[in-house]
Amino acid sequence: MSIITAYNEAWENADVDALRALIHDDCVFNPHVGGFTMSKSDILGFVAGDGTPKSEANRILFENDEVGVAHSIVHFANDSDSEAVMSFMRFKDGQIISMETGATPLSDDYKLVGQE
């Protein structure tokens, strides 16, 4: 299974133990909002807490042993607009060592192309 697929499944299931195994101890996550950096423990705490964002239409655009690029529609629990999120990840020893996201906010009436 790809690292990104395993990460998406663990996130969706709020499986902190699986995420702990997938995220490198030295991981640095630079999200697209807030202007701050998160560590492995921050990420694990985020998924274990209330209001964890949910994603749909997860796609892997590229992945090899060194890097991965993914895209998804993310819905947040804080009543903000859903976002189309692009993630770039670097891998080390089969784990995520760094991740950075970029996003485009979507309106409440947003529909994926082809959906009515």
Z-matrix of the N, CA and C atoms (Angstrom, degrees):
N
C 1 1.448
C 2 1.526 1 109.01
N 3 1.315 2 116.55 1 141.97
C 4 1.455 3 120.00 2 179.31
C 5 1.531 4 110.47 3 -68.94
N 6 1.328 5 116.12 4 157.50
C 7 1.458 6 120.93 5 178.65
C 8 1.523 7 110.10 6 -63.66
N 9 1.327 8 117.52 7 -42.16
C 10 1.464 9 120.83 8 -178.91
C 11 1.526 10 110.84 9 -65.60
N 12 1.315 11 118.04 10 -42.78
C 13 1.472 12 120.92 11 177.80
C 14 1.523 13 110.38 12 -61.14
N 15 1.324 14 116.75 13 -45.12
C 16 1.466 15 120.64 14 179.00
C 17 1.527 16 110.68 15 -62.77
N 18 1.335 17 117.41 16 -40.63
C 19 1.462 18 121.99 17 178.57
C 20 1.532 19 110.18 18 -63.11
N 21 1.335 20 117.17 19 -47.44
C 22 1.466 21 120.97 20 -179.71
C 23 1.529 22 111.51 21 -60.43
N 24 1.319 23 116.90 22 -42.71
C 25 1.468 24 120.65 23 179.32
C 26 1.530 25 111.24 24 -65.77
N 27 1.320 26 116.81 25 -42.85
C 28 1.468 27 120.21 26 179.49
C 29 1.529 28 110.39 27 -65.02
N 30 1.330 29 117.09 28 -41.24
C 31 1.468 30 121.17 29 178.59
C 32 1.530 31 110.15 30 -62.93
N 33 1.326 32 116.26 31 -47.87
C 34 1.468 33 121.49 32 -178.63
C 35 1.528 34 111.57 33 -59.34
N 36 1.318 35 116.92 34 -36.44
C 37 1.464 36 122.00 35 -178.64
C 38 1.524 37 113.42 36 -92.94
N 39 1.339 38 117.05 37 5.20
C 40 1.469 39 122.49 38 -176.77
C 41 1.535 40 110.67 39 49.63
N 42 1.333 41 115.27 40 41.58
C 43 1.456 42 122.23 41 -177.99
C 44 1.533 43 109.50 42 -89.29
N 45 1.316 44 115.67 43 87.76
C 46 1.459 45 121.62 44 -175.79
C 47 1.528 46 111.31 45 -61.11
N 48 1.323 47 118.02 46 -37.89
C 49 1.470 48 120.47 47 -179.82
C 50 1.529 49 111.24 48 -64.60
N 51 1.331 50 116.89 49 -41.91
C 52 1.471 51 120.10 50 177.70
C 53 1.525 52 110.38 51 -65.21
N 54 1.328 53 117.18 52 -41.68
C 55 1.464 54 120.38 53 177.90
C 56 1.523 55 111.31 54 -64.45
N 57 1.325 56 116.51 55 -39.53
C 58 1.466 57 120.39 56 178.28
C 59 1.534 58 110.34 57 -57.62
N 60 1.328 59 116.56 58 -38.35
C 61 1.463 60 121.20 59 179.61
C 62 1.529 61 112.26 60 -73.88
N 63 1.330 62 117.30 61 -27.54
C 64 1.462 63 121.82 62 -176.81
C 65 1.526 64 113.92 63 -87.52
N 66 1.324 65 116.74 64 -23.93
C 67 1.463 66 121.03 65 -175.52
C 68 1.526 67 109.58 66 -101.24
N 69 1.305 68 115.79 67 125.42
C 70 1.467 69 122.98 68 -179.76
C 71 1.533 70 109.51 69 -63.83
N 72 1.321 71 116.86 70 145.96
C 73 1.467 72 121.02 71 179.67
C 74 1.529 73 112.65 72 -58.14
N 75 1.327 74 117.14 73 -29.60
C 76 1.467 75 121.98 74 -179.05
C 77 1.528 76 112.76 75 -96.80
N 78 1.320 77 117.26 76 17.55
C 79 1.466 78 121.37 77 -176.68
C 80 1.529 79 111.49 78 -61.11
N 81 1.328 80 114.40 79 141.48
C 82 1.457 81 122.79 80 174.68
C 83 1.525 82 106.64 81 -125.32
N 84 1.333 83 116.54 82 125.91
C 85 1.463 84 122.41 83 179.08
C 86 1.519 85 108.60 84 -116.56
N 87 1.321 86 116.24 85 120.16
C 88 1.460 87 123.06 86 176.76
C 89 1.525 88 108.34 87 -108.74
N 90 1.348 89 116.56 88 94.86
C 91 1.457 90 119.31 89 -179.92
C 92 1.528 91 110.83 90 -73.13
N 93 1.313 92 115.32 91 163.58
C 94 1.455 93 121.96 92 -176.08
C 95 1.522 94 113.48 93 -77.18
N 96 1.302 95 118.56 94 -5.01
C 97 1.470 96 121.91 95 179.02
C 98 1.522 97 110.14 96 -127.72
N 99 1.292 98 116.56 97 154.94
C 100 1.454 99 121.14 98 171.16
C 101 1.507 100 116.23 99 91.84
N 102 1.333 101 118.75 100 -21.19
C 103 1.451 102 121.02 101 179.33
C 104 1.521 103 114.32 102 62.93
N 105 1.314 104 116.93 103 33.24
C 106 1.459 105 120.66 104 -179.88
C 107 1.515 106 109.96 105 -132.11
N 108 1.318 107 116.06 106 170.98
C 109 1.452 108 122.97 107 179.95
C 110 1.525 109 108.80 108 -117.37
N 111 1.328 110 116.13 109 139.70
C 112 1.459 111 121.57 110 178.85
C 113 1.528 112 109.86 111 -110.52
N 114 1.325 113 115.39 112 148.13
C 115 1.460 114 122.11 113 176.79
C 116 1.529 115 109.54 114 -100.87
N 117 1.315 116 116.15 115 179.44
C 118 1.452 117 121.16 116 176.92
C 119 1.525 118 110.95 117 -56.77
N 120 1.323 119 117.49 118 -46.34
C 121 1.467 120 119.90 119 -178.46
C 122 1.520 121 111.55 120 -64.82
N 123 1.337 122 117.81 121 -34.39
C 124 1.473 123 121.04 122 176.02
C 125 1.525 124 110.80 123 -63.51
N 126 1.324 125 116.37 124 -43.97
C 127 1.465 126 121.18 125 -179.53
C 128 1.528 127 110.00 126 -63.86
N 129 1.321 128 116.96 127 -45.96
C 130 1.461 129 120.79 128 -179.68
C 131 1.528 130 111.11 129 -63.41
N 132 1.321 131 117.11 130 -39.49
C 133 1.450 132 121.04 131 177.38
C 134 1.514 133 112.26 132 -65.85
N 135 1.326 134 116.40 133 -35.34
C 136 1.455 135 121.96 134 -179.92
C 137 1.527 136 110.90 135 -65.51
N 138 1.325 137 117.09 136 -45.86
C 139 1.465 138 120.12 137 -177.97
C 140 1.523 139 111.46 138 -73.22
N 141 1.319 140 118.04 139 -25.06
C 142 1.460 141 121.20 140 -179.05
C 143 1.530 142 111.93 141 -83.42
N 144 1.335 143 117.01 142 -15.48
C 145 1.460 144 120.80 143 -176.50
C 146 1.515 145 113.34 144 -86.69
N 147 1.314 146 114.61 145 179.35
C 148 1.466 147 121.00 146 175.87
C 149 1.520 148 109.34 147 -76.30
N 150 1.316 149 116.30 148 149.67
C 151 1.459 150 120.95 149 174.98
C 152 1.508 151 114.86 150 79.75
N 153 1.315 152 117.92 151 24.80
C 154 1.462 153 120.80 152 178.42
C 155 1.520 154 109.11 153 -63.11
N 156 1.337 155 118.43 154 130.59
C 157 1.465 156 120.42 155 178.17
C 158 1.533 157 111.19 156 -58.86
N 159 1.309 158 115.79 157 147.79
C 160 1.469 159 122.76 158 176.85
C 161 1.522 160 107.95 159 -112.77
N 162 1.320 161 116.11 160 146.02
C 163 1.461 162 119.66 161 -179.26
C 164 1.516 163 111.23 162 -123.14
N 165 1.317 164 115.02 163 158.66
C 166 1.458 165 122.35 164 174.48
C 167 1.523 166 108.06 165 -143.25
N 168 1.306 167 115.06 166 168.48
C 169 1.470 168 121.53 167 179.25
C 170 1.529 169 110.91 168 53.77
N 171 1.335 170 116.81 169 41.71
C 172 1.462 171 121.41 170 178.66
C 173 1.530 172 109.75 171 -66.96
N 174 1.320 173 115.03 172 128.55
C 175 1.464 174 120.46 173 177.83
C 176 1.515 175 110.19 174 -132.93
N 177 1.303 176 115.73 175 139.42
C 178 1.457 177 121.58 176 172.12
C 179 1.520 178 106.30 177 -97.36
N 180 1.324 179 116.68 178 116.25
C 181 1.460 180 121.25 179 -179.14
C 182 1.518 181 111.56 180 -86.19
N 183 1.339 182 115.75 181 -32.08
C 184 1.461 183 120.80 182 177.82
C 185 1.518 184 108.06 183 -163.07
N 186 1.322 185 116.03 184 141.04
C 187 1.463 186 120.14 185 174.59
C 188 1.519 187 109.42 186 -157.25
N 189 1.333 188 115.10 187 132.71
C 190 1.455 189 121.24 188 169.08
C 191 1.530 190 107.25 189 -137.42
N 192 1.309 191 119.10 190 -162.61
C 193 1.468 192 121.12 191 -176.79
C 194 1.528 193 113.46 192 -73.01
N 195 1.341 194 116.65 193 -14.11
C 196 1.468 195 120.47 194 -175.25
C 197 1.517 196 114.34 195 -107.40
N 198 1.352 197 117.49 196 -37.11
C 199 1.463 198 120.93 197 -175.42
C 200 1.520 199 110.91 198 -143.70
N 201 1.338 200 114.65 199 162.90
C 202 1.446 201 120.88 200 174.71
C 203 1.514 202 110.09 201 -147.45
N 204 1.329 203 116.00 202 147.78
C 205 1.456 204 122.99 203 177.03
C 206 1.517 205 107.07 204 -128.95
N 207 1.332 206 115.78 205 127.93
C 208 1.459 207 120.52 206 -177.12
C 209 1.526 208 110.14 207 -134.12
N 210 1.335 209 115.75 208 159.66
C 211 1.458 210 122.18 209 178.55
C 212 1.518 211 108.58 210 -139.05
N 213 1.320 212 116.93 211 143.24
C 214 1.462 213 121.55 212 177.03
C 215 1.516 214 110.44 213 -158.49
N 216 1.312 215 115.44 214 165.04
C 217 1.455 216 122.29 215 170.97
C 218 1.523 217 105.90 216 -98.85
N 219 1.334 218 116.62 217 124.23
C 220 1.462 219 121.11 218 -174.84
C 221 1.527 220 109.45 219 -115.34
N 222 1.329 221 115.03 220 133.39
C 223 1.459 222 122.80 221 179.05
C 224 1.525 223 108.02 222 -111.89
N 225 1.319 224 116.51 223 127.01
C 226 1.463 225 122.50 224 -175.87
C 227 1.520 226 111.17 225 -101.68
N 228 1.319 227 116.31 226 149.63
C 229 1.464 228 121.97 227 -177.77
C 230 1.525 229 112.46 228 -81.93
N 231 1.336 230 118.27 229 -8.19
C 232 1.465 231 120.61 230 -175.63
C 233 1.531 232 112.79 231 -91.91
N 234 1.329 233 117.18 232 19.24
C 235 1.467 234 123.43 233 177.98
C 236 1.523 235 114.33 234 67.09
N 237 1.322 236 118.29 235 13.79
C 238 1.457 237 119.29 236 173.83
C 239 1.519 238 108.69 237 -79.75
N 240 1.327 239 116.29 238 165.37
C 241 1.457 240 120.01 239 177.64
C 242 1.526 241 109.95 240 -59.65
N 243 1.310 242 114.73 241 146.74
C 244 1.461 243 118.99 242 171.16
C 245 1.519 244 107.67 243 -64.72
N 246 1.320 245 115.86 244 159.87
C 247 1.457 246 120.37 245 -177.21
C 248 1.520 247 111.44 246 -133.65
N 249 1.314 248 115.07 247 147.19
C 250 1.458 249 122.01 248 168.28
C 251 1.534 250 104.98 249 -88.24
N 252 1.341 251 116.94 250 116.21
C 253 1.460 252 121.39 251 -171.34
C 254 1.527 253 111.03 252 -114.93
N 255 1.326 254 115.09 253 128.51
C 256 1.458 255 122.89 254 173.83
C 257 1.523 256 106.96 255 -104.76
N 258 1.336 257 116.45 256 130.59
C 259 1.462 258 121.41 257 179.80
C 260 1.518 259 110.25 258 -120.20
N 261 1.323 260 115.48 259 135.63
C 262 1.458 261 121.78 260 173.43
C 263 1.519 262 107.32 261 -116.35
N 264 1.322 263 116.43 262 126.92
C 265 1.462 264 121.54 263 -177.32
C 266 1.523 265 110.32 264 -125.55
N 267 1.329 266 114.41 265 144.37
C 268 1.466 267 121.39 266 170.31
C 269 1.522 268 106.80 267 -110.36
N 270 1.332 269 115.17 268 143.91
C 271 1.461 270 120.87 269 -177.98
C 272 1.525 271 110.56 270 -115.47
N 273 1.319 272 115.27 271 147.85
C 274 1.467 273 121.80 272 174.24
C 275 1.513 274 107.05 273 -145.08
N 276 1.308 275 116.86 274 127.05
C 277 1.469 276 122.28 275 179.11
C 278 1.529 277 111.81 276 55.61
N 279 1.336 278 116.83 277 36.49
C 280 1.456 279 121.08 278 177.67
C 281 1.518 280 114.88 279 76.47
N 282 1.340 281 116.91 280 12.81
C 283 1.462 282 121.83 281 179.88
C 284 1.528 283 109.87 282 -126.84
N 285 1.333 284 115.38 283 163.22
C 286 1.464 285 121.16 284 177.33
C 287 1.528 286 107.67 285 -81.10
N 288 1.344 287 116.57 286 118.49
C 289 1.459 288 122.10 287 179.81
C 290 1.530 289 111.36 288 -100.31
N 291 1.341 290 116.66 289 -24.93
C 292 1.463 291 119.57 290 174.68
C 293 1.524 292 109.43 291 -153.98
N 294 1.336 293 114.16 292 150.78
C 295 1.457 294 120.41 293 178.72
C 296 1.519 295 107.95 294 -146.73
N 297 1.323 296 115.17 295 141.47
C 298 1.455 297 121.54 296 176.77
C 299 1.517 298 107.39 297 -139.67
N 300 1.322 299 116.36 298 141.22
C 301 1.459 300 120.04 299 -179.16
C 302 1.516 301 110.95 300 -122.58
N 303 1.321 302 114.18 301 155.25
C 304 1.457 303 124.11 302 170.21
C 305 1.510 304 106.33 303 -134.61
N 306 1.333 305 117.84 304 149.35
C 307 1.459 306 118.77 305 -173.47
C 308 1.514 307 112.53 306 -147.79
N 309 1.323 308 114.34 307 155.45
C 310 1.456 309 123.17 308 173.21
C 311 1.518 310 107.69 309 -122.26
N 312 1.353 311 118.01 310 120.25
C 313 1.468 312 119.79 311 177.73
C 314 1.525 313 110.68 312 -64.42
N 315 1.322 314 115.63 313 145.23
C 316 1.457 315 122.10 314 179.79
C 317 1.526 316 108.50 315 -117.87
N 318 1.320 317 116.52 316 143.97
C 319 1.457 318 119.98 317 179.62
C 320 1.527 319 110.64 318 -73.82
N 321 1.335 320 116.34 319 164.13
C 322 1.459 321 121.28 320 179.93
C 323 1.519 322 112.56 321 -60.21
N 324 1.326 323 117.19 322 -29.65
C 325 1.465 324 119.80 323 -177.72
C 326 1.533 325 112.27 324 -94.53
N 327 1.321 326 116.87 325 15.05
C 328 1.463 327 121.08 326 179.15
C 329 1.519 328 110.41 327 -62.58
N 330 1.312 329 115.25 328 137.72
C 331 1.465 330 121.72 329 174.36
C 332 1.512 331 108.42 330 -132.11
N 333 1.335 332 116.05 331 137.99
C 334 1.448 333 119.81 332 174.83
C 335 1.507 334 108.94 333 -62.69
N 336 1.315 335 118.49 334 145.22
C 337 1.456 336 122.37 335 178.61
C 338 1.525 337 109.40 336 -55.30
N 339 1.327 338 116.02 337 130.24
C 340 1.455 339 120.92 338 179.13
C 341 1.522 340 113.91 339 93.41
N 342 1.335 341 116.89 340 -5.28
C 343 1.468 342 119.70 341 178.11
C 344 1.528 343 108.84 342 -104.89
N 345 1.295 344 115.77 343 137.38
C 346 1.469 345 120.64 344 179.57
C 347 1.498 346 110.37 345 -111.09
